[in-house]
Amino acid sequence: MAQLDVAIVWFRRDLRLYDNPALVAALNSARTVIPLYIWAPEEEGQFQPGRQTRWWSKYSVLYLAQRLEQLGSRLIIRRARESVEGLKAFISETGAEAVFFSHLYDSISMVRDQQVKDDLRSNRILVSSFNADLLYEPWEVLDEQQQPYTTFKAYWDRCLAMPYAPPLPLPEPSGPLPAVPEHYSSLSVQEVDWFFTREQEASTEALTHRWDPAGSAAVARLEAFLEQGLPGFEHDRAKTDRESTTMLSPWIHFGSISVRHIYYRVAQKHAEWQAGGLDKGRSCLDFLQQMGYREYSRYLAFHFPFITERSMLAHLRAVPWRLDQDAFKAWRQGLTGYPLVDAGMRQLWSMGWCHNRVRVVASHFMVKHLLLPWQWGLKHLWDCQIDADLECDALGWQYVSGCLSDAHPFSYMIDMEQEWRRFDPQGHYVRRWLPVLSQLPNEYIHQPWKAPPEVLEEAGVELGFNYPWPIISPDAAREGVALASTVVERCAPSSGSSGSSSGTGYSPLPRKEPYRPPTDPSLMSSFLAASQLEHSAWREKLPPLYIHSATGHPLSLRHSAQQRPMWGPSLPHGGIAANVQHESGFDHMGRFYGLYKGRMGQQQMLLGPAAAAADAKRGMRQGSGSRELSGGTFGAGSGELSYSQVDSESGDNGAAMMEDISSSAAGSLGVGVARRTGSSSSSRMRWWRRTAGGCCLASASSRSSSWVLGLLQAALAALDGLRARAAGGAVGQCRRGAWRRRR
Ligand SMILES: Cc1cc2nc3c(=O)[nH]c(=O)nc-3n(C[C@H](O)[C@H](O)[C@H](O)COP(=O)(O)OP(=O)(O)OC[C@H]3O[C@@H](n4cnc5c(N)ncnc54)[C@H](O)[C@@H]3O)c2cc1C
């Protein structure tokens, strides 16, 4: 029985009308129900949507709006910098007495949603949130000590043995929905600035030929899969040379299809087969397990909100990564010389999606063969996947990097040959995505470097010209991982090490176990408080001076801390012994920030939101670092690096962030400032390269705020210190007083 006059249903990633408990609750509570969608990508910080997901957002909102109209309602679309502001403005415009929405589980959303609840409740607005995304809420599935599970098997076994079934999907509201009064203005879908630029929008046109974001298309795809794909899923699911999986991930991410609908359709199909005497139980369970991984990703994100940034296993934070920009670029562009990896990366670029096995192989290659930090890969996939989903992305990377307690140890390496023999033996997949290799015989399609010259010539393959030689040999890759593993193992709990490991200056975090915060589902503060707990241990070591934001407000360091040792020899441009700590969290505005702290000479310094221009100058001019910089200590490998990389947001390509780091490592101090993305990765690159003295400055911001200006000031001050000494405006290297451009 409707008690209220006006209620708002706030749609986010639940863009459907059936199985939407928030919508049903609103319809049951109010006479006028207004569906609202707020486009506020900036508030996602460095994880604002990439190009492909922007395209998907546009069309899935369009279909939602159309469906609402068919039922007599109207989707109000608003643009805001922060959705809380947009929501509050709309509430005061409509006089709404209640807001209903569905849960999200990534840390940015959880913080924001709690803020929404606090704000609105203090204004006596009713706020209710619901589960529309999961079979079970993360706080429902706990071990005997009421703690979260930290292995998938234990978690999923528990889910399958829960004493109550997942909620049944709710039907779409029948009959006409309450009309939305005409005077509430709304942007049309076409009016929203979904993309940064027209060029970016135009570049997504090709996606229309590959994908149909309508929810009805997802249901049709599911039905086809139940008939053709599911029966053989047990054997075929990892085959990359055919359509062996549902490809439903983008619809699932945006909530255009309900996971509970999928779950019950599979269960129904299973029952039908059983009744007909067909045993397809294994295939059904295997498929549900895939859905289980998705559930688990949200489960981990809820209980361990730092999973997008650092390893679940503390000692894995000691991996001596190679910050090799060139290798990273080759990987991104599908130019590693390993056909399966390259085909996967090309498919990803082209359609924003690739098979899970290919994602595993490609990401494993990046982390193990190239020893590049998994966080780089996470950001890159975030930017270019059409199904980019922070929790799933993080789970994937934590898994391949050995950061989970049930993952393979860091020393484990996938056997590339076994992979292609099992999953693409005829090379169909590689031929499709790497046409340049398509004429090679099966025997060499996955290892062109082994083909005799006449075979290569016959197939039109010129290694080093139209297809690269392998970027790294399998032996060199194994050696690299073995070496890195020794470092990691020294920090592992079993080694009993408690002090710093000599040579790296790295002190392992005291915690050795996966971190388990107390769980209190009713309050967000549970994970915040727990994160603070962990953080405080090493935060004490940092000078408090540096913990303030550019706007002068104290940063509330709620989130995470990470120490990242870097190997001098593994840095790409001449070896810098650096002791850099990375810290990230939320500032007082609830924005993500990331800071790098390190030492320059004897001086501990930090540049970033925390760095006033004066600090930066002091650091540059008084610290012995500046002299060393011009004097060449950096190139000699004994100098120390201090840099900051702040809130580098990149909708298109995480490369910008990496460029910053590498530029910093290239022989000087780098300051990266990017408040928002440029139009394309290449324009971002130009920004990063337009630097002086290796000091890397970038700001693609057209929306300057005082915060951005503060950062710019800091960056300019740092530039000032370097400009005089370095010749040229390119990323380069300062060696023994001589400046050399890289490009
Ligand atoms: C490094 C890495 C990054 C990844 N990033 C993402 C991402 O951003 N978004 C994303 O949706 N998936 C991600 N995955 C998981 C997985 O690759 C995709 O979910 C899967 O390939 C989607 O294809 P599908 O819909 O045909 O899957 P199906 O096999 O048909 O499975 C059905 C659904 O189950 C879920 N699912 C399946 N496998 C996984 C898995 N391993 N982890 C989590 N959920 C799973 C997905 O929602 C999927 O749509 C990532 C995996 C790796 C290794």
The ligand as an SDF file (V2000), in Angstrom:
LIG
                    3D

 53 58  0  0  0  0  0  0  0  0999 V2000
   43.1090  -10.6730  -15.7670 C   0  0  0  0  0  0  0  0  0  0  0  0
   41.6290  -10.8840  -15.8390 C   0  0  0  0  0  0  0  0  0  0  0  0
   40.7860   -9.7790  -15.8710 C   0  0  0  0  0  0  0  0  0  0  0  0
   39.3980   -9.9840  -15.9340 C   0  0  0  0  0  0  0  0  0  0  0  0
   38.5870   -8.8850  -15.9630 N   0  0  0  0  0  0  0  0  0  0  0  0
   37.2380   -9.0530  -16.0170 C   0  0  0  0  0  0  0  0  0  0  0  0
   36.3820   -7.9350  -16.0710 C   0  0  0  0  0  0  0  0  0  0  0  0
   36.8110   -6.7740  -16.0440 O   0  0  0  0  0  0  0  0  0  0  0  0
   35.0430   -8.1540  -16.1480 N   0  0  0  0  0  0  0  0  0  0  0  0
   34.5210   -9.4240  -16.1670 C   0  0  0  0  0  0  0  0  0  0  0  0
   33.3010   -9.5680  -16.2440 O   0  0  0  0  0  0  0  0  0  0  0  0
   35.3220  -10.4850  -16.0890 N   0  0  0  0  0  0  0  0  0  0  0  0
   36.6590  -10.3570  -16.0270 C   0  0  0  0  0  0  0  0  0  0  0  0
   37.4650  -11.4530  -15.9800 N   0  0  0  0  0  0  0  0  0  0  0  0
   36.8510  -12.7820  -15.8290 C   0  0  0  0  0  0  0  0  0  0  0  0
   36.5090  -13.5110  -17.1140 C   0  0  0  0  0  0  0  0  0  0  0  0
   37.5510  -13.4650  -18.0150 O   0  0  0  0  0  0  0  0  0  0  0  0
   35.2470  -13.0090  -17.7840 C   0  0  0  0  0  0  0  0  0  0  0  0
   34.2210  -12.8600  -16.8500 O   0  0  0  0  0  0  0  0  0  0  0  0
   34.7650  -13.9810  -18.8410 C   0  0  0  0  0  0  0  0  0  0  0  0
   35.7570  -14.2040  -19.7860 O   0  0  0  0  0  0  0  0  0  0  0  0
   33.5280  -13.4400  -19.4840 C   0  0  0  0  0  0  0  0  0  0  0  0
   33.1500  -14.2550  -20.5500 O   0  0  0  0  0  0  0  0  0  0  0  0
   31.7580  -14.9900  -20.5390 P   0  0  0  0  0  0  0  0  0  0  0  0
   30.6800  -14.0300  -20.2080 O   0  0  0  0  0  0  0  0  0  0  0  0
   31.6420  -15.7120  -21.8270 O   0  0  0  0  0  0  0  0  0  0  0  0
   31.9390  -16.0170  -19.3520 O   0  0  0  0  0  0  0  0  0  0  0  0
   31.1410  -17.3550  -19.0070 P   0  0  0  0  0  0  0  0  0  0  0  0
   32.1290  -18.4600  -18.9300 O   0  0  0  0  0  0  0  0  0  0  0  0
   29.9810  -17.5320  -19.9010 O   0  0  0  0  0  0  0  0  0  0  0  0
   30.6580  -17.1100  -17.5250 O   0  0  0  0  0  0  0  0  0  0  0  0
   29.4170  -16.4710  -17.2050 C   0  0  0  0  0  0  0  0  0  0  0  0
   29.6710  -15.2860  -16.3080 C   0  0  0  0  0  0  0  0  0  0  0  0
   30.3600  -15.6630  -15.1260 O   0  0  0  0  0  0  0  0  0  0  0  0
   31.2560  -14.6360  -14.7430 C   0  0  0  0  0  0  0  0  0  0  0  0
   32.6350  -15.1500  -14.8130 N   0  0  0  0  0  0  0  0  0  0  0  0
   33.1110  -16.1290  -15.5930 C   0  0  0  0  0  0  0  0  0  0  0  0
   34.4160  -16.3610  -15.3460 N   0  0  0  0  0  0  0  0  0  0  0  0
   34.7620  -15.4870  -14.3850 C   0  0  0  0  0  0  0  0  0  0  0  0
   35.9780  -15.2200  -13.7010 C   0  0  0  0  0  0  0  0  0  0  0  0
   37.0910  -15.9130  -13.9430 N   0  0  0  0  0  0  0  0  0  0  0  0
   35.9990  -14.2440  -12.7770 N   0  0  0  0  0  0  0  0  0  0  0  0
   34.8770  -13.5390  -12.5030 C   0  0  0  0  0  0  0  0  0  0  0  0
   33.6960  -13.7520  -13.1150 N   0  0  0  0  0  0  0  0  0  0  0  0
   33.6360  -14.7160  -14.0490 C   0  0  0  0  0  0  0  0  0  0  0  0
   31.0770  -13.5120  -15.7390 C   0  0  0  0  0  0  0  0  0  0  0  0
   30.1280  -12.6030  -15.2260 O   0  0  0  0  0  0  0  0  0  0  0  0
   30.5460  -14.2420  -16.9480 C   0  0  0  0  0  0  0  0  0  0  0  0
   29.8190  -13.4280  -17.8140 O   0  0  0  0  0  0  0  0  0  0  0  0
   38.8580  -11.2920  -15.9300 C   0  0  0  0  0  0  0  0  0  0  0  0
   39.7280  -12.3800  -15.9080 C   0  0  0  0  0  0  0  0  0  0  0  0
   41.0880  -12.1870  -15.8760 C   0  0  0  0  0  0  0  0  0  0  0  0
   41.9900  -13.3660  -15.8400 C   0  0  0  0  0  0  0  0  0  0  0  0
  1  2  1  0
  2  3  1  0
  2 52  2  0
  3  4  2  0
  4  5  1  0
  4 50  1  0
  5  6  2  0
  6  7  1  0
  6 13  1  0
  7  8  2  0
  7  9  1  0
  9 10  1  0
 10 11  2  0
 10 12  1  0
 12 13  2  0
 13 14  1  0
 14 15  1  0
 14 50  1  0
 15 16  1  0
 16 17  1  0
 16 18  1  0
 18 19  1  0
 18 20  1  0
 20 21  1  0
 20 22  1  0
 22 23  1  0
 23 24  1  0
 24 25  2  0
 24 26  1  0
 24 27  1  0
 27 28  1  0
 28 29  2  0
 28 30  1  0
 28 31  1  0
 31 32  1  0
 32 33  1  0
 33 34  1  0
 33 48  1  0
 34 35  1  0
 35 36  1  0
 35 46  1  0
 36 37  1  0
 36 45  1  0
 37 38  2  0
 38 39  1  0
 39 40  1  0
 39 45  2  0
 40 41  1  0
 40 42  2  0
 42 43  1  0
 43 44  2  0
 44 45  1  0
 46 47  1  0
 46 48  1  0
 48 49  1  0
 50 51  2  0
 51 52  1  0
 52 53  1  0
M  END
$$$$
